Each structure stands twice: as structure tokens, then as C-alpha cells.
Amino acid sequence: MSFEETYTELENIVKKLEGQKVSLEESLHLFNKGIELSRKCLEFLNESKGKILLLTDELNNLTEEFKVVE
Amino acid sequence: MEKNYISVTQFNTIIKNIFSAEEMLHNIAIFGEVSGFKISGKHAYFNLKDKGGVLACSCFFYSKTYIPKEGESVILKGSPDYYVKGGRFSFKVDKIEAVGVGALYKQIEELKIRLTAEGVFDESHKKPIPKFSKNIVVITSKTGAVIRDIATTVRKKNPVINIIIYDVKVQGEFASKEIVDALNNVDNFNYDCVILARGGGSLEDLMPFNDEQVVRAMFNLKTPIISAIGHETDFTLCDFVADFRAATPTAAGDMVAYDYYKAMYDIFEMQKRIRQDALNILDNNMHKTKYLVASIGSGMERLYKNNLARLKVSDMRLVNSMQALQVKREHSVDKFITSLDKLNPTRILKSGYFRVYKENLPIMSIKNIKVGEKINVLGADGRLLANVIEIMEDEL
């Protein structure tokens, strides 16, 4: 599942809970599911942040090397 | 007065007749040197002289005959004439013929006119002299100073050009044939340029370079050719047909050799410029790339931050809605308890009400009680026994 898909599912759960028309058991189930989805989204984001930093670092290094060649 | 005289006109006429009658003097050829050649209208007047004498000459319609230079030796053809009106004797010239150098000039002039008419000297036939020659051939006498002058001049400017010497006779009766052979020969070797050269000399010496065959061989040459014959003031037909006429052999050397040191410098400068241009382009692109890299980085970071913000909002909503649900549920349970509580009889008693019993039966109306009767009163924290003293009925 992608970040967007995970996030959309999280949003749907939030909407359902905000509608307040759920039973206690269901609401607990939804809440747990929501927390789990939110954690997944955060993992996605942290992973992507790491990748972004790594790639921009690499690119910066490349352009710096380029300058040395000159 | 006795008439023992004649008039000037009569005398002059007699003189004129004497000259006219002497046929021996008619159409006579006289050799001498031209002096004081003057043109007046269509006629020319001059003196013909030698060491011993001077002869006044007049030439009517001079343009139909050869025009001599001052001091030139010529042969005049004509007849003596005496001018009655002016009382002057002159030799009436019908034809002037050049001899010696004059004859050579005339011969050259005629050839020049003929070849010009043929188009041999046309500018359109002239080939450009290569700017950067590698192999040049000099057709000249290897014994003269000419080849040394050319080689020295070339070497001053250029240490790499190959100078090939093609030895020929440059004067005398075999010169023109040798030059023609040389010209035909050098065309087979892909030389960049030919120099035909000779030092200064008399007109007779330079005659091979006015030779028709030499001129034609030069005209037919595929290799560009520079002529360098004699001194600056000498002109030969070779100069007219050559692709370039150098005033002197030194000038020819200067013309044919490119400045090697300047060329090296120019090439070096161009290399530097090209290198700098390339570096500039590289630099520009690097800046663009860096900017893009930064844009990508910041774009990605923005996207990350946006997603994180979205997630935080969702989390908050998740927790909030769950909390709201909890609060709602708790609230409804409280309400229920409250409702239940309301129904609890002790709760009513607690608020200060008392319940009245008679003989353990609750009394709902005053009508069931009489004055003096004993009643039990139940409160929240205990009970009491009371006597009824008075009963008042209220309108409710």
C-alpha cells in the first residue's frame, strides 16, 4: 500500500469516527486501526525524508566534484 | 631699277624644288638617336642625331608609327623637305623603326597586345596564393643570389616550410625552354606554390621572361605562381600572367611564407579562448544543475512537510473524534444515572421532603387524617412520631 492509499484509509476512518454513529466496539476497532495507519504513514514519511536527504546530499556532492574537475 | 634679285618665296621655292628633284634622297633610311621628341597636335617634331650631326625631323600623324623614347636609337624612313613659308629644312618622317632595345620593347608590346586580346592576362584566371604553404618550389638559377634572398626571407618567418629549388638557366638562348620544362614539371608534384625568380638585368637578359611559350606555360599552370623578376621597376610579361607579382625575390619570399611564430601564437590564443568558452558553458550548466538540485531538494522537503502536516491533522481528528465519542458516551451514562437517581425516594427525602405514614401506610391526602391522630414522619436521616394539631385544606 502506498502512502496516499494508507492516508486515504486513515481519513475514511477519521470521517467515520467524526460521524459519531458507531458502536463502542466498532469505534475502538476503528481507533486502533486509525492509530496503526497513522504510524504507517509516519514511517513512510520518515523513510522518504531519509531518502530525500540522501539524494540531495549525493547531488550536492556530485556538483561539488564537478567543480573540482574544473 | 634693274631686276637683279628674286623674292624670298621664289628662292625658298627653288630650294624646295632642288630637294624634291633629288630622287636619291627620297625614301631614304637614316640611323640615329632621337632627341627632343615633342608632340604638337597630330604631329611630332624631334631631332635625330649622332656624334657628328643633328637632323631636324617632322612626323605628320605620328600615331600611325612607332613612338620612340628619348635617346632611343631608331631608323627613320622618309624624305627631305624644305618648308617654304618658314624657310626651314626638315626631314619628313614616314616611318620610325625601333632597333636594339627599342625593337625588343616593340616585340614585347606586340606580344602583350596579342595575349591580352586572348585573355591570357585576365584577372579572372588568377588563382589565390595559399595562406599556409607547406611545400614551395622556386624556379631559378641555383647559383644566383636570388635563391639565398628567398630562403633567408622565408626562414626569418617560418622554420618549417619546405623550399625546393628547381635549377634553370635564367638568361641566354636555352633559358626559356628550360623554364617552360620546369613549369610543366613542377605542376605534377602538388606543391602549394611556385616562385619564378630572377635577379635584375638588362632587357636582353630578361627576355626569357617575355617569351610567349613561358607566358603560356605559366598561364596553363594549375599551381599558383608568383613572379619575382628583376628589380621593382622591371616589368616582364611573366609579371602580367603570374597570379601574384612580387616586386623582388625578397618580396616573393615574404609573400609565400606565413609567419610561423604568429600562427603558433594565434593558435595558442584560440585554444585558450575555446577552452575558456567551454569552461563557461560548463559553469553555466553546473549552476543550472545546482539550482535544479536545490529546487528538487526543497520541493521534496515541502512535499514531506505537507504530508506530515496532513498526517498530524488527521491524527488530531482521529484522537479528537474518539475523545468526543467517549465524552458523548460518558455523558449519556451520566444522564441515565441522573434520571435513575431522580427516581430514588431517598434522593427526594434528602432534598428536605418528608414522607407521612399512618399505621405503616403512606398518606397521600389530608383527608385521610384527623386532628389528634398520631402519624409517623419519615425523613432522610430518621423518623419521628407526631400528633396532628390542626388540618387546613389548601386550594392547589
Interface residues (C-beta under 8 A of the other chain):
Chain A: F3 Y7 L10 E11 I13 V14 L17 E18 Q20 V22 L24 S27 F31 G34 I35 S38 C41 L42 L45 S48 K49 I52 L55 T56 L59 N60 T63 F66 K67 E70
Chain B: L279 L282 D283 M286 T289 K290 V293 I296 G297 M300 E301 Y304 N307 L308 R310 L311 S314 D315 R317 L318 S321 M322 A324 L325 K328 R329
